[in-house]
Each structure stands twice: as C-alpha cells, then as structure tokens.
Amino acid sequence: MGFWTLLEGFLLFANALAILNEDRFLAPRGWTLAEMTGPRRNSLKGQVIGVIYACQFLRLPLILFNIIFIIVKLFSG
C-alpha cells in the first residue's frame, strides 16, 4: 500500500462522513453537537462527532480534492 492509496482512502472516508444526514442518521442515534456539552465533548464519542461535523463543514475543499484525485487518476491510469 503506497502513500497515494492511503491518501485516497482518507479522502473516501472523509466523503463518507460528509454525506451523513443529521436529521435522518445522526440525531436518532444521539450524535449531534447539541448533545455534546461540557466534559462530554472531550470523550471519544465527542471527538468522533467533531470530526463528522468538520468533514461536513469542509465540503468545498473535499470537492476540490475529489476533482484533483479524479484528474490524477485519469492521467495516471
């Protein structure tokens, strides 16, 4: 497994987190930012929720990274 494959895997994982719908998927399971207050924000669950919301907030850079990866894949094979 090369570095490029590792980057591609992280990009795919970030894409998966970015498309999670808060109303249909996260809220019924109790994975919203509103429920994470105080010291619970530093727990593992709070950190995962923070990463999910960070991926959703940074959708435009994700789109740009996807375009770059697609262009590189088209030219490199």
N, CA, C and O of each residue as an XYZ file, in Angstrom:
308
protein
N       0.851     -1.168      0.000
C       0.000      0.000      0.000
C       0.898      1.233      0.000
O       1.746      1.408      0.875
N       0.694      2.060     -0.981
C       1.501      3.264     -1.092
C       0.854      4.464     -0.429
O      -0.278      4.404      0.051
N       1.603      5.550     -0.418
C       1.119      6.782      0.193
C      -0.105      7.318     -0.549
O      -1.038      7.827      0.072
N      -0.097      7.202     -1.883
C      -1.226      7.683     -2.677
C      -2.492      6.906     -2.336
O      -3.569      7.494     -2.234
N      -2.377      5.608     -2.160
C      -3.523      4.785     -1.803
C      -4.048      5.149     -0.425
O      -5.259      5.159     -0.202
N      -3.149      5.447      0.492
C      -3.551      5.865      1.827
C      -4.304      7.198      1.772
O      -5.333      7.353      2.429
N      -3.796      8.163      0.991
C      -4.493      9.433      0.823
C      -5.869      9.242      0.191
O      -6.836      9.898      0.578
N      -5.947      8.354     -0.766
C      -7.219      8.073     -1.427
C      -8.215      7.455     -0.441
O      -9.405      7.769     -0.485
N      -7.746      6.599      0.424
C      -8.609      6.008      1.440
C      -9.129      7.038      2.424
O     -10.303      7.006      2.794
N      -8.257      7.962      2.856
C      -8.697      9.040      3.752
C      -9.720      9.941      3.067
O     -10.678     10.387      3.699
N      -9.520     10.209      1.779
C     -10.469     11.032      1.049
C     -11.828     10.345      0.949
O     -12.860     10.991      1.127
N     -11.839      9.070      0.672
C     -13.098      8.331      0.604
C     -13.798      8.293      1.960
O     -15.023      8.393      2.033
N     -13.025      8.149      3.029
C     -13.599      8.156      4.376
C     -14.183      9.530      4.715
O     -15.259      9.617      5.307
N     -13.482     10.596      4.345
C     -13.987     11.947      4.577
C     -15.259     12.201      3.770
O     -16.176     12.867      4.249
N     -15.315     11.675      2.552
C     -16.535     11.791      1.751
C     -17.697     11.072      2.426
O     -18.820     11.577      2.442
N     -17.431      9.911      2.974
C     -18.488      9.156      3.654
C     -19.012      9.911      4.867
O     -20.215      9.901      5.130
N     -18.128     10.560      5.605
C     -18.564     11.333      6.772
C     -19.303     12.595      6.361
O     -20.219     13.033      7.058
N     -18.917     13.183      5.239
C     -19.511     14.452      4.808
C     -20.950     14.291      4.344
O     -21.716     15.253      4.397
N     -21.336     13.115      3.896
C     -22.687     12.955      3.363
C     -23.681     12.446      4.391
O     -24.851     12.244      4.066
N     -23.238     12.232      5.632
C     -24.174     11.778      6.653
C     -25.196     12.867      6.942
O     -24.834     14.020      7.180
N     -26.459     12.505      6.923
C     -27.535     13.452      7.174
C     -27.802     13.522      8.674
O     -27.987     12.498      9.333
N     -27.820     14.739      9.202
C     -28.007     14.906     10.651
C     -29.403     14.470     11.085
O     -29.544     13.781     12.095
N     -30.430     14.859     10.341
C     -31.799     14.559     10.746
C     -32.138     13.074     10.624
O     -32.834     12.523     11.476
N     -31.653     12.435      9.580
C     -32.039     11.045      9.332
C     -31.118     10.020      9.975
O     -31.547      8.909     10.284
N     -29.856     10.382     10.178
C     -28.911      9.386     10.675
C     -28.321      9.731     12.031
O     -28.292      8.884     12.924
N     -27.853     10.949     12.201
C     -27.115     11.290     13.416
C     -28.027     11.560     14.614
O     -27.758     11.065     15.709
N     -29.095     12.330     14.428
C     -29.964     12.711     15.551
C     -30.656     11.519     16.213
O     -30.708     11.481     17.442
N     -31.186     10.550     15.475
C     -31.824      9.413     16.155
C     -30.853      8.590     17.009
O     -31.278      7.898     17.934
N     -29.584      8.662     16.711
C     -28.587      7.904     17.470
C     -27.921      8.732     18.562
O     -27.070      8.226     19.293
N     -28.305     10.006     18.675
C     -27.737     10.872     19.698
C     -26.356     11.382     19.366
O     -25.546     11.608     20.265
N     -26.072     11.568     18.085
C     -24.740     12.007     17.641
C     -24.796     13.424     17.092
O     -24.332     13.668     15.978
N     -25.358     14.368     17.854
C     -25.404     15.752     17.414
C     -24.519     16.608     18.314
O     -24.204     16.224     19.441
N     -24.127     17.767     17.803
C     -23.295     18.675     18.588
C     -24.065     19.260     19.762
O     -23.463     19.605     20.779
N     -25.378     19.378     19.644
C     -26.186     19.951     20.724
C     -26.163     19.070     21.972
O     -26.288     19.572     23.089
N     -26.006     17.772     21.789
C     -25.991     16.854     22.925
C     -24.623     16.736     23.584
O     -24.501     16.215     24.692
N     -23.601     17.222     22.897
C     -22.240     17.154     23.444
C     -21.886     18.480     24.112
O     -21.424     19.404     23.443
N     -22.093     18.582     25.396
C     -21.771     19.798     26.133
C     -20.858     19.459     27.297
O     -20.881     18.343     27.817
N     -20.070     20.418     27.694
C     -19.220     20.261     28.874
C     -18.123     19.240     28.681
O     -17.516     19.169     27.612
N     -17.863     18.444     29.713
C     -16.748     17.487     29.648
C     -16.995     16.322     28.689
O     -16.057     15.625     28.301
N     -18.246     16.112     28.311
C     -18.529     15.007     27.385
C     -17.975     15.283     25.998
O     -17.831     14.361     25.195
N     -17.661     16.537     25.704
C     -17.131     16.887     24.390
C     -15.734     16.310     24.193
O     -15.321     16.091     23.055
N     -14.995     16.059     25.273
C     -13.637     15.527     25.174
C     -13.610     14.008     25.140
O     -12.532     13.422     25.038
N     -14.749     13.363     25.222
C     -14.778     11.903     25.165
C     -14.546     11.440     23.723
O     -14.512     12.248     22.796
N     -14.392     10.146     23.557
C     -14.172      9.591     22.220
C     -15.365      9.883     21.315
O     -15.195     10.245     20.151
N     -16.570      9.724     21.854
C     -17.773      9.996     21.075
C     -17.816     11.472     20.661
O     -18.173     11.785     19.525
N     -17.458     12.364     21.563
C     -17.434     13.785     21.244
C     -16.420     14.120     20.173
O     -16.672     14.963     19.313
N     -15.267     13.460     20.222
C     -14.238     13.695     19.207
C     -14.696     13.188     17.835
O     -14.451     13.839     16.819
N     -15.355     12.036     17.805
C     -15.855     11.494     16.536
C     -16.924     12.416     15.958
O     -16.940     12.665     14.752
N     -17.812     12.922     16.803
C     -18.840     13.853     16.342
C     -18.182     15.120     15.795
O     -18.637     15.669     14.791
N     -17.130     15.582     16.438
C     -16.411     16.747     15.942
C     -15.808     16.511     14.571
O     -15.842     17.402     13.723
N     -15.255     15.328     14.335
C     -14.684     15.003     13.023
C     -15.777     14.937     11.962
O     -15.580     15.394     10.836
N     -16.933     14.369     12.319
C     -18.046     14.286     11.370
C     -18.490     15.688     10.958
O     -18.673     15.962      9.772
N     -18.661     16.564     11.930
C     -19.109     17.917     11.615
C     -18.021     18.722     10.900
O     -18.343     19.599     10.098
N     -16.768     18.452     11.166
C     -15.685     19.127     10.442
C     -15.693     18.719      8.969
O     -15.491     19.558      8.091
N     -15.925     17.441      8.699
C     -15.999     16.983      7.302
C     -17.197     17.600      6.592
O     -17.116     17.944      5.413
N     -18.306     17.738      7.309
C     -19.482     18.358      6.696
C     -19.259     19.843      6.459
O     -19.755     20.387      5.472
N     -18.531     20.505      7.335
C     -18.261     21.929      7.190
C     -17.295     22.204      6.038
O     -17.400     23.236      5.374
N     -16.368     21.301      5.801
C     -15.336     21.493      4.769
C     -15.686     20.767      3.470
O     -14.832     20.101      2.885
N     -16.909     20.888      3.023
C     -17.326     20.197      1.807
C     -16.673     20.763      0.555
O     -16.327     20.005     -0.352
N     -16.497     22.084      0.485
C     -15.887     22.679     -0.700
C     -14.452     22.188     -0.908
O     -14.111     21.821     -2.033
N     -13.589     22.164      0.127
C     -12.259     21.575     -0.087
C     -12.330     20.094     -0.455
O     -11.504     19.610     -1.228
N     -13.303     19.375      0.087
C     -13.450     17.964     -0.289
C     -13.784     17.826     -1.771
O     -13.278     16.927     -2.444
N     -14.627     18.705     -2.274
C     -14.965     18.673     -3.698
C     -13.718     18.936     -4.537
O     -13.486     18.267     -5.544
N     -12.921     19.912     -4.116
C     -11.695     20.218     -4.859
C     -10.708     19.053     -4.821
O     -10.097     18.725     -5.838
N     -10.549     18.421     -3.643
C      -9.661     17.258     -3.550
C     -10.170     16.108     -4.415
O      -9.370     15.403     -5.031
N     -11.479     15.908     -4.472
C     -12.040     14.867     -5.328
C     -11.736     15.138     -6.790
O     -11.391     14.221     -7.535
N     -11.861     16.383     -7.204
C     -11.559     16.743     -8.596
C     -10.087     16.481     -8.909
O      -9.757     15.949     -9.969
N      -9.206     16.857     -7.982
C      -7.776     16.612     -8.177
C      -7.493     15.120     -8.288
O      -6.749     14.694     -9.171
N      -8.078     14.325     -7.402
C      -7.848     12.890     -7.448
C      -8.380     12.280     -8.728
O      -7.750     11.388     -9.295
N      -9.539     12.747     -9.197
C     -10.102     12.213    -10.439
C      -9.201     12.551    -11.628
O      -8.961     11.700    -12.485
N      -8.706     13.773    -11.683
C      -7.826     14.171    -12.790
C      -6.527     13.377    -12.763
O      -6.058     12.928    -13.809
N      -5.945     13.198    -11.596
C      -4.705     12.424    -11.490
C      -4.960     10.973    -11.896
O      -4.139     10.376    -12.592
N      -6.088     10.399    -11.472
C      -6.406      9.021    -11.845
C      -6.633      8.873    -13.350
O      -6.278      7.853    -13.941
N      -7.228      9.899    -13.964
C      -7.454      9.850    -15.416
C      -6.140      9.841    -16.184
O      -6.012      9.141    -17.189
N      -5.164     10.611    -15.717
C      -3.897     10.689    -16.418
C      -2.916      9.587    -16.055
O      -2.082      9.212    -16.878
N      -3.000      9.064    -14.842
C      -2.030      8.044    -14.421
C      -2.546      6.628    -14.637
O      -1.760      5.682    -14.686
N      -3.823      6.480    -14.765
C      -4.378      5.157    -15.038
C      -4.822      4.393    -13.875
O      -5.301      3.269    -14.022
